[in-house]
């Protein structure tokens, strides 16, 4: 992915008089050069917790007691977005059919993607591999390929979801 050269092309050279030309400071170097370079190399960025980003479909709820959102970060490399989730000790109430995580930044996938992730939870406690399906602006988190409902109790999820934009 090429770096946007628009800001570079807008710069004006000094004529030697030190009276004309573009003024550069640390902020300009950061925003014009360093931030786009970081983005081009897919640097991980933490996503702030927002309860509205984590929902359920079906009967029940998904609660995040303090400290249960251990990792929620994204890295974008061209048209690929990686979403890393490590949710430790979240609480499921009821029996939701599946859980949903909104894709950060209002992005939506351009091609359907599916991937496996690890989870531990429920009553009785189960350690297994779940199934993640990306549709539109959501990552759908299913307990298994049959969409068996989650059961009430603690739930820990760990995985990196690959989304093709």
C-alpha positions as CSV (number, residue, x, y, z in Angstrom):
1,X,0.0,0.0,0.0
2,X,1.7,3.3,-1.1
3,X,1.9,6.1,1.4
4,X,-0.2,9.1,0.4
5,X,2.2,11.6,-1.2
6,X,-0.4,14.5,-1.1
7,X,1.1,16.1,2.1
8,X,4.6,15.7,0.7
9,X,3.7,17.3,-2.6
10,X,2.1,20.2,-0.8
11,X,5.5,21.2,0.8
12,X,7.2,24.3,-0.5
13,X,11.0,24.4,-0.6
14,X,12.8,27.4,1.0
15,X,14.5,29.6,-1.6
16,X,17.5,30.0,0.7
17,X,16.2,33.2,2.4
18,X,14.8,31.2,5.3
19,X,11.6,33.3,4.8
20,X,9.5,31.1,2.6
21,X,8.8,27.4,2.4
22,X,7.0,24.9,4.6
23,X,7.6,24.9,8.3
24,X,8.2,21.4,9.8
25,X,8.0,20.5,13.4
26,X,7.7,17.2,15.3
27,X,3.9,17.1,14.9
28,X,4.2,17.5,11.1
29,X,6.8,14.8,10.9
30,X,4.6,12.5,13.0
31,X,1.4,13.0,11.1
32,X,2.7,13.4,7.6
33,X,5.5,10.7,7.7
34,X,5.5,8.5,10.8
35,X,1.8,7.7,11.2
36,X,1.3,6.6,7.5
37,X,4.5,4.5,7.7
38,X,3.2,2.8,10.8
39,X,-0.1,2.1,9.1
40,X,1.6,0.7,6.0
41,X,3.5,-1.8,8.2
42,X,0.3,-2.9,10.1
43,X,1.1,-1.7,13.5
44,X,-1.3,-2.9,16.3
45,X,-3.6,-0.2,17.7
46,X,-5.7,-0.8,20.8
47,X,-9.4,-0.2,20.4
48,X,-11.1,1.5,23.4
49,X,-13.8,-0.6,25.1
50,X,-17.4,0.3,24.2
51,X,-20.2,-1.9,25.5
52,X,-22.2,-1.3,22.3
53,X,-19.5,-3.1,20.3
54,X,-20.2,-6.4,22.1
55,X,-23.8,-7.8,21.7
56,X,-25.7,-11.1,21.6
57,X,-28.2,-12.6,19.3
58,X,-30.8,-14.7,21.0
59,X,-31.7,-14.8,24.7
60,X,-29.3,-13.4,27.2
61,X,-26.5,-10.9,27.6
62,X,-22.8,-10.4,27.5
63,X,-21.2,-8.6,30.5
64,X,-17.6,-7.4,30.9
65,X,-16.6,-7.2,34.5
66,X,-13.5,-5.0,35.2
67,X,-10.3,-6.3,33.5
68,X,-12.1,-8.9,31.3
69,X,-11.1,-7.0,28.1
70,X,-7.4,-8.0,28.1
71,X,-6.8,-7.4,24.4
72,X,-8.9,-5.7,21.7
73,X,-6.6,-4.4,19.0
74,X,-6.5,-4.0,15.2
75,X,-3.8,-3.9,12.6
76,X,-4.5,-3.0,9.0
77,X,-2.2,-4.1,6.1
78,X,-3.6,-2.9,2.8
79,X,-7.1,-4.5,2.5
80,X,-6.6,-6.9,5.3
81,X,-7.7,-6.1,8.9
82,X,-6.6,-8.3,11.8
83,X,-8.7,-8.1,15.0
84,X,-7.1,-9.5,18.1
85,X,-9.4,-10.4,20.9
86,X,-8.5,-11.8,24.3
87,X,-11.6,-11.6,26.6
88,X,-10.9,-13.2,29.9
89,X,-13.7,-13.9,32.3
90,X,-16.6,-12.2,30.5
91,X,-20.0,-13.2,31.8
92,X,-22.8,-14.8,29.6
93,X,-26.4,-14.7,30.9
94,X,-29.1,-16.8,29.3
95,X,-28.4,-18.8,26.2
96,X,-27.5,-16.6,23.3
97,X,-27.3,-18.2,19.9
98,X,-24.1,-16.3,19.1
99,X,-22.1,-13.2,20.2
100,X,-21.2,-10.3,18.0
101,X,-18.3,-7.9,18.0
102,X,-18.5,-4.8,15.8
103,X,-15.6,-4.4,13.4
104,X,-13.7,-1.2,14.6
105,X,-13.7,2.0,12.6
106,X,-17.0,1.4,10.9
107,X,-15.3,-1.0,8.4
108,X,-17.1,-3.8,6.6
109,X,-15.6,-6.8,4.9
110,X,-15.6,-7.1,1.2
111,X,-15.3,-10.9,1.1
112,X,-16.8,-13.4,3.5
113,X,-14.3,-14.8,6.0
114,X,-14.5,-17.5,8.7
115,X,-11.9,-18.6,11.2
116,X,-11.5,-20.7,14.4
117,X,-10.8,-19.3,17.9
118,X,-10.3,-20.8,21.3
119,X,-12.9,-20.5,24.1
120,X,-13.4,-21.7,27.7
121,X,-16.7,-21.3,29.5
122,X,-20.2,-22.2,30.1
123,X,-21.9,-24.5,32.6
124,X,-20.5,-27.1,32.7
125,X,-17.2,-25.5,31.7
126,X,-16.1,-26.4,28.2
127,X,-12.8,-25.8,26.5
128,X,-13.1,-25.9,22.8
129,X,-12.6,-24.3,19.4
130,X,-15.4,-21.9,18.3
131,X,-16.2,-20.6,14.9
132,X,-16.0,-16.9,13.9
133,X,-17.9,-15.6,10.8
134,X,-17.5,-12.1,9.5
135,X,-20.6,-10.6,7.9
136,X,-21.0,-6.9,7.1
137,X,-19.6,-4.9,10.0
138,X,-19.8,-7.7,12.6
139,X,-17.7,-10.7,13.7
140,X,-20.2,-13.4,14.7
141,X,-18.8,-15.7,17.4
142,X,-20.5,-19.1,17.4
143,X,-19.9,-21.8,19.9
144,X,-19.6,-24.4,17.1
145,X,-20.4,-25.0,13.5
146,X,-23.9,-26.0,14.5
147,X,-24.7,-22.7,16.2
148,X,-25.2,-24.5,19.6
149,X,-26.3,-21.7,22.0
150,X,-23.8,-20.5,24.6
151,X,-24.6,-21.4,28.2
152,X,-24.6,-19.0,31.2
153,X,-21.4,-18.5,33.1
154,X,-17.8,-17.3,32.6
155,X,-16.5,-17.1,29.0
156,X,-12.9,-16.5,27.9
157,X,-12.3,-16.0,24.2
158,X,-8.9,-15.8,22.5
159,X,-8.3,-15.4,18.8
160,X,-7.2,-13.3,15.9
161,X,-9.8,-12.6,13.2
162,X,-8.7,-11.9,9.7
163,X,-11.0,-9.7,7.7
164,X,-10.7,-8.9,4.0
165,X,-11.9,-5.4,3.3
